[in-house]
Amino acid sequence: MSFISRLGRSLSVALFVWYAMPAAVHAQTAQPPAPLKPPPEKPDLAKLPKTPIVPTTFEGLFAERDSRAQDALAYLRCMQSTINALRTGALGQVPTEWSITCIRQGTEWRGVFGALTEKGISVRLQYALRGTAGTITRDRVDTARVNGTARALLRGLSAPLPGGGKYEIVPIPIALDKFIEVWFLPVPTKPTNVVVGGDSLIQMSSDGVRELGHIKQATPIRTLQVPLDGATWTLPSLEERLPAVSELMLAHMALDVLPEVRVRTNQYDSVIKRGQTTWTHIRR
């Protein structure tokens, strides 16, 4: 298990280290021609997996973007809580060769420790975030999602980080129903002095093996300051319509110190208030 020693000012991330397992090489011998097979039956369209539905409205697209921002914050909180529990000894003796990642299991996030085997990952320990505390659990976990997330994270670690190492930007894997997104996002530190931008994305297959797409051009990186008092704060976005994921992450963080936050793109003002889960969008 390898750790990034400094992630923000209070967070270190332990990342899976995967080693390619060579496939067995089988001797080839001459074989008689295989008998002709009947043509394959046409697939039953009703049984095929449904393709993801892409929103067509601004409100739908904004909700998708905001969901990524909230998942990214939850992933970082999960990793921070799990690492803190590991450091304080709350998880007992954890072998150094075990690996760690965070996934969403049902309605909760879990830090998952496991050992790499010939068949994939063998889950050994889980730390579930429940409410304001964390606890060791033996409840069922989706090992396929753990495996895919870890492999997708490895792909993210092999890519150059936006900003050339001058900023604290890390790959964050977010497992969806049909694929995994690896977002490159800045690590939140103090809400009064936060880096935003650098957003870019690699899309991987659900098993974390195949790369489906790669957005290589990152959004501009800049530092914003959030006031500690006042009734509202306007976060100036550089985007035309939809705010960047990192900008929405900062908006949710700012609600810890301000009752209302307004994210302003060139076309919209999007407003959210503390304690609310829905945004109000105003066309400019």
C-alpha distance (Angstrom), angle and dihedral (degrees) to the residues before:
residue distance angle dihedral
M1 . . .
S2 3.74 . .
F3 3.79 125.6 .
I4 3.75 133.0 -153.7
S5 3.76 96.6 -133.7
R6 3.78 96.7 -150.2
L7 3.79 124.0 37.2
G8 3.78 108.8 160.8
R9 3.80 110.7 -40.0
S10 3.77 98.9 -60.1
L11 3.79 107.8 25.0
S12 3.80 134.7 81.5
V13 3.79 120.3 -177.8
A14 3.77 123.4 -145.0
L15 3.77 110.6 -151.5
F16 3.75 134.3 -162.1
V17 3.79 115.6 -105.6
W18 3.78 110.2 -156.2
Y19 3.75 126.6 -169.4
A20 3.78 122.2 -154.3
M21 3.77 110.5 -113.3
P22 3.81 110.7 -145.1
A23 3.76 115.2 -124.1
A24 3.79 118.6 -120.0
V25 3.78 115.0 -96.8
H26 3.78 113.3 -135.0
A27 3.78 124.6 -160.7
Q28 3.76 113.4 -114.1
T29 3.78 118.7 -135.1
A30 3.76 129.5 -177.1
Q31 3.78 111.6 -87.8
P32 3.80 130.2 -168.8
P33 3.78 115.6 -106.7
A34 3.77 111.6 -79.2
P35 3.79 115.8 -114.3
L36 3.76 116.2 -101.6
K37 3.77 113.0 -91.8
P38 3.77 124.3 -143.1
P39 3.79 114.4 -104.6
P40 3.80 112.4 -86.0
E41 3.74 117.4 -97.5
K42 3.76 117.8 -107.8
P43 3.82 110.4 -98.1
D44 3.76 118.5 -104.2
L45 3.81 101.9 -112.6
A46 3.78 90.6 -155.8
K47 3.81 90.4 62.2
L48 3.80 97.5 46.9
P49 3.81 117.0 102.9
K50 3.76 113.6 -98.3
T51 3.78 118.1 -112.2
P52 3.81 116.4 -120.1
I53 3.78 113.8 -88.2
V54 3.79 110.5 -123.2
P55 3.83 114.0 -147.7
T56 3.80 115.5 -118.9
T57 3.81 100.8 -167.0
F58 3.78 127.2 76.5
E59 3.80 90.5 -119.9
G60 3.81 91.2 52.8
L61 3.79 94.0 47.3
F62 3.81 90.9 47.1
A63 3.82 90.9 51.1
E64 3.83 90.3 52.8
R65 3.80 91.3 50.1
D66 3.81 91.8 46.4
S67 3.81 90.1 50.0
R68 3.81 89.6 57.7
A69 3.80 90.6 50.6
Q70 3.79 93.2 51.3
D71 3.81 92.1 45.7
A72 3.81 90.5 50.8
L73 3.81 91.3 52.0
A74 3.81 90.6 46.9
Y75 3.81 91.1 50.4
L76 3.81 91.7 52.2
R77 3.81 91.9 46.6
C78 3.81 90.4 49.8
M79 3.78 92.4 49.7
Q80 3.80 92.3 46.6
S81 3.81 93.4 49.1
T82 3.81 92.3 46.5
I83 3.80 93.3 49.0
N84 3.82 90.9 47.0
A85 3.81 90.4 51.5
L86 3.79 89.6 49.1
R87 3.80 92.7 50.6
T88 3.81 94.3 48.7
G89 3.81 92.5 50.4
A90 3.81 94.6 -114.3
L91 3.82 89.7 130.4
G92 3.79 95.2 50.5
Q93 3.78 123.2 -134.6
V94 3.80 107.8 -11.8
P95 3.83 114.7 -172.6
T96 3.76 113.0 -121.0
E97 3.80 92.0 -129.5
W98 3.80 91.9 63.5
S99 3.80 117.3 100.9
I100 3.78 129.7 -140.4
T101 3.78 138.7 -150.8
C102 3.80 137.7 154.3
I103 3.79 126.4 -121.5
R104 3.78 136.7 170.1
Q105 3.80 110.5 -111.7
G106 3.78 110.9 -172.2
T107 3.78 107.6 -51.1
E108 3.81 97.1 -18.3
W109 3.78 138.7 65.2
R110 3.79 121.5 -124.3
G111 3.75 135.2 -165.0
V112 3.79 104.4 -139.8
F113 3.80 125.7 -159.7
G114 3.76 119.4 -165.0
A115 3.78 146.8 158.7
L116 3.77 123.9 -123.0
T117 3.80 114.2 -117.6
E118 3.79 135.3 173.7
K119 3.81 88.9 -93.5
G120 3.79 96.3 47.9
I121 3.77 128.5 -92.0
S122 3.78 124.3 -5.6
V123 3.80 108.2 -154.4
R124 3.82 110.8 -135.8
L125 3.80 105.8 166.9
Q126 3.81 137.8 14.9
Y127 3.78 129.4 -164.4
A128 3.81 112.0 -164.7
L129 3.80 123.3 -159.0
R130 3.78 107.1 -138.8
G131 3.77 118.2 173.2
T132 3.77 110.6 -45.5
A133 3.80 94.6 -23.9
G134 3.77 139.5 57.3
T135 3.77 131.2 -132.4
I136 3.78 139.8 -174.9
T137 3.78 110.4 -106.9
R138 3.78 138.2 -175.8
D139 3.78 94.7 -163.1
R140 3.78 119.2 133.7
V141 3.79 116.3 -77.5
D142 3.80 130.7 -167.8
T143 3.81 100.3 -109.9
A144 3.80 91.8 -176.4
R145 3.79 89.2 59.2
V146 3.79 91.2 46.5
N147 3.80 90.2 51.0
G148 3.81 94.5 46.2
T149 3.79 93.6 45.9
A150 3.78 91.7 51.0
R151 3.79 93.8 50.0
A152 3.81 91.6 46.6
L153 3.79 89.1 50.9
L154 3.79 89.8 53.7
R155 3.80 88.8 56.2
G156 3.79 89.4 51.4
L157 3.79 91.6 51.5
S158 3.79 90.7 54.2
A159 3.82 92.8 57.2
P160 3.83 123.2 85.1
L161 3.80 110.8 -99.6
P162 3.82 117.6 -120.7
G163 3.78 113.2 -103.2
G164 3.78 95.2 35.0
G165 3.80 93.6 -97.8
K166 3.81 94.5 -55.4
Y167 3.80 92.3 111.2
E168 3.79 134.6 46.9
I169 3.80 98.7 -106.8
V170 3.80 121.7 150.9
P171 3.82 137.9 -180.0
I172 3.80 112.4 -103.7
P173 3.84 117.2 -167.1
I174 3.80 116.0 -146.4
A175 3.81 114.7 -172.0
L176 3.80 114.9 -146.5
D177 3.81 129.7 -179.7
K178 3.81 97.9 -89.9
F179 3.80 104.6 19.6
I180 3.80 145.2 -1.2
E181 3.79 124.9 -105.5
V182 3.79 119.7 -151.8
W183 3.79 107.8 -159.2
F184 3.79 123.0 -166.3
L185 3.79 104.4 -143.8
P186 3.82 138.4 160.0
V187 3.79 117.8 -102.8
P188 3.82 113.2 -114.4
T189 3.79 113.0 -120.1
K190 3.80 121.4 159.1
P191 3.82 114.0 -2.4
T192 3.80 89.3 -138.2
N193 3.80 93.5 62.3
V194 3.81 113.0 26.0
V195 3.79 134.4 161.3
V196 3.81 116.1 -133.8
G197 3.78 129.8 -178.5
G198 3.77 131.7 42.8
D199 3.80 88.4 110.6
S200 3.79 113.5 162.5
L201 3.77 134.0 145.6
I202 3.79 145.0 -142.8
Q203 3.80 116.6 -166.0
M204 3.81 115.9 -151.8
S205 3.79 135.0 -175.4
S206 3.80 115.8 -96.4
D207 3.82 90.9 -99.6
G208 3.81 90.3 53.5
V209 3.82 93.1 -122.6
R210 3.81 107.0 101.8
E211 3.79 125.2 54.5
L212 3.81 110.4 -135.4
G213 3.79 100.1 -179.8
H214 3.78 143.0 -14.9
I215 3.80 128.6 -153.1
K216 3.80 100.9 -158.3
Q217 3.80 99.6 175.6
A218 3.80 108.5 85.8
T219 3.79 125.3 -153.8
P220 3.84 116.4 -104.3
I221 3.80 114.5 -78.9
R222 3.80 118.5 -131.2
T223 3.80 141.3 152.4
L224 3.80 122.2 -116.1
Q225 3.78 130.7 -170.4
V226 3.78 122.0 -142.2
P227 3.84 118.5 -152.1
L228 3.79 116.2 -123.8
D229 3.79 94.7 -141.2
G230 3.78 140.8 32.0
A231 3.78 136.3 82.9
T232 3.80 97.4 -90.0
W233 3.80 142.5 1.4
T234 3.80 129.6 -152.0
L235 3.80 115.9 -143.2
P236 3.83 108.3 -154.7
S237 3.81 109.7 -138.0
L238 3.80 122.7 -159.5
E239 3.81 91.6 -149.0
E240 3.80 125.9 104.1
R241 3.83 98.8 -134.1
L242 3.82 115.0 -18.2
P243 3.82 120.2 48.6
A244 3.80 117.9 -123.7
V245 3.80 117.4 -99.9
S246 3.81 91.1 -113.2
E247 3.81 90.3 52.7
L248 3.80 90.7 53.4
M249 3.81 89.9 47.4
L250 3.80 88.6 56.0
A251 3.80 91.0 47.0
H252 3.81 91.3 57.3
M253 3.81 91.1 45.6
A254 3.80 91.4 51.2
L255 3.81 90.2 58.5
D256 3.81 86.6 73.0
V257 3.81 89.5 70.0
L258 3.82 103.7 22.0
P259 3.81 131.5 50.2
E260 3.81 94.7 -139.5
V261 3.81 136.4 25.7
R262 3.80 127.7 -168.2
V263 3.83 120.5 -162.8
R264 3.80 110.7 -157.9
T265 3.81 122.2 -160.2
N266 3.80 124.2 171.9
Q267 3.80 91.2 -89.9
Y268 3.80 107.3 26.2
D269 3.78 145.8 37.5
S270 3.81 109.9 -148.7
V271 3.81 115.6 -166.5
I272 3.79 130.4 -166.0
K273 3.80 129.1 176.3
R274 3.78 129.6 -151.3
G275 3.80 111.2 -89.3
Q276 3.80 93.3 22.1
T277 3.79 127.0 105.2
T278 3.79 99.4 -164.9
W279 3.78 128.8 75.5
T280 3.79 128.1 -137.8
H281 3.81 113.6 -139.2
I282 3.80 122.4 -155.5
R283 3.80 120.2 -171.3
R284 3.79 110.0 -132.1
